[in-house]
Amino acid sequence: MSSTNQTHKLCMIPGPVEFHEDVLAAMSTLSTSHVSADFISIFGESIELLRKIVFTAKGQPFVVSGSGTLGWDMVASNLVEPNEDVLVLNSGYFGDSFSACIETYGGKVTQIKAPIGDKPSLQEISEILKTKSFKAITITHVDTSTGVLSDIKEIAQLVKEQSPKTLVIVDGVCSVGVEEIRMDEWGLDLVMTASQKALGVPPGLTIETFKQRKAPVTSYFASWNNWLPIMNAYEARKGMYFATPPVQLIYALNTSLKQITSVPLEKRFEQHKKMSKYVKDTIEELGLKMLPKSRDMAANGMTAVYYPAPLTAADLLPKVASNNIVIAGGLHKAIASQYFRIGHMGISVTEPDRKHLEETISALKVSLKDLGYTANL
Amino acid sequence: MSSTNQTHKLCMIPGPVEFHEDVLAAMSTLSTSHVSADFISIFGESIELLRKIVFTAKGQPFVVSGSGTLGWDMVASNLVEPNEDVLVLNSGYFGDSFSACIETYGGKVTQIKAPIGDKPSLQEISEILKTKSFKAITITHVDTSTGVLSDIKEIAQLVKEQSPKTLVIVDGVCSVGVEEIRMDEWGLDLVMTASQKALGVPPGLTIETFKQRKAPVTSYFASWNNWLPIMNAYEARKGMYFATPPVQLIYALNTSLKQITSVPLEKRFEQHKKMSKYVKDTIEELGLKMLPKSRDMAANGMTAVYYPAPLTAADLLPKVASNNIVIAGGLHKAIASQYFRIGHMGISVTEPDRKHLEETISALKVSLKDLGYTANL
């Protein structure tokens, strides 16, 4: 057992989040063949359960070993052909990176880049959609670097009305399982997420687009030509080999998906909204300023907050850690040193008896006081 | 806890192998920030320890989340420029796949394809090296589909003499930690391996080649432009972000690397040779035929064996499993139904008190007998 387990500090950052004991136990599942009946059943069921998380009946989940970033490679290498135009809505650092990924595979990126703490407006999107025929539009649902939440339902509606052939791609890394996402009802073509691995969840339409592409797929590991037969096989409860799946992680995923789908998702979303309100109300009461321009564009799974002058990361983060809570520094390159981030997702929210958020807020208050910040304490 | 833990069958396939209890415990390390001091220290140390496994002082390890297949994408997208020639030595299924990966990224593949159970000869390699200027040669050290072991030392020597600019790339997925690999001494330019994730271990020379490439890197997630600063940062014991690393897997990797490097590697290689001899001697005594043409080209971490007529996979594999041992079916597409594979790597070999191999051989004998196979039983 690693030494960190003996003095565990709560990991209250916008991912990795705190894990349920049963999920961690599944991580140490004894070695099992990736083509054994036991594992095939777990993998197949996980693929099915993923559809429920984003309310899709026809979507084709992909469960592939890799970081969330690999999901971008899947989008860029499978759905965008060289020289096709892609509209990237930029509400923070991850818009920049997704753009770089698309350009690597030959896509031509047009960005609407919002000021830090803001998001592209519907009007801006509408105007730019008139200028070109875009193969796809990408939306960072929650930009983890700013905590800004985009309204994917409204944007999808606009795109479907104005440019119905444009694929609506949602980067849901920091939102799937936290925010409401109705793939089929809202007309989303692809939703990707991650949990140390990339989960891409494209519906039939997207697969059709993929099947109609003319240029060869420009990645090997990320290619749906390689992965689609594997997903179909496991869902049909057959084993098939392209690359060895991360067996233990998929047992853990299965455990987590069963937990998540055991209560109505609507309740889960409400819980996240409620806990987010509790954190953000407290931050405002303390007189601290948040990154998102307004509360209605703030994510429900995380909170990004400016340090109150003259405090810095070097003061606050170690002080909070000394109170056994780990929060995160800034990530947006332009202002990374000026703010911190608190994650409030998963069991820290859905199992309030654990008191994770209370302990986090308490540690934050004590730390601020110890550092001489007194406004509203 | 998953139900498989209660009726665990030994996983004696050529990967995933049986894991040490301490490695599994590390898999359930409580959530830890990927930029925390604790994790940075574990990640940095793991990068250093990897050099020891392949005897390199100057090599640059990359530890990236993904299947072993992603290692091919790293080679093909970072080291090979479009239209450059690559010589692929094919000793089984994995030579075909590596070729497909290189071609995806624009490399021009020439293959020397050995008959099943054989490997390209030094003479064939020497002759083909005279025909073109190859950017790289790839060698599957152990082809997991056939159990054929290639002599990377001899091949590297030949290439360095005859075509010194050609990069020597070793696919060590089924050999690193089992077979002797001396990167610096033998002049290997890149060794890749996997353990539910790709570990690429290129030395300084390869990084130089990478830095001199003219065409842009054609992958995003696999690009060393993105990963090199991260590896340098963690080794210098600083956190840095490109994509979230698989924290728990890296704790497990660290635990395993410390175990492996706690005894001289020479002893480890000898143990694997000895246990491989025990398995192969038994197979021969039973009158069964192995895939590799001769014992001197058979891998030490696995054994591939033809079913004795009239037995098939449908007879033998479930029967062995009913004796609590999981062995693997065939993987080489041309003859997949005709043979089975036993893995003998890691703790099943280095900790003989566990009796994994004895139990496996015993289960195999009992199963063959039950199925009516009597020759030499």
Interface residues (C-beta under 8 A of the other chain):
Chain A: M1 S2 S3 T4 N5 H8 C11 I13 G15 P16 V17 E18 F19 D22 L24 A25 A26 M27 S28 T29 L30 S31 T32 S33 H34 V35 S36 D38 I42 S65 G66 S67 G68 T69 L70 W72 D73 A76 A100 C101 T104 Y105 A194 Q196 K197 P216 V217 T218 S219 Y220 F221 A222 S223 Y241 F242 A243 T244 P245 P246 V247 Q248 L249 Y251 T255 V326 A328 G329 L331
Chain B: M1 S2 S3 T4 N5 H8 C11 I13 G15 P16 V17 E18 F19 D22 L24 A25 A26 M27 S28 T29 L30 S31 T32 S33 H34 V35 S36 D38 I42 S65 G66 S67 G68 T69 L70 W72 D73 A76 A100 C101 T104 Y105 A194 Q196 K197 P216 V217 T218 S219 Y220 F221 A222 S223 Y241 F242 A243 T244 P245 P246 V247 Q248 L249 Y251 T255 V326 A328 G329 L331
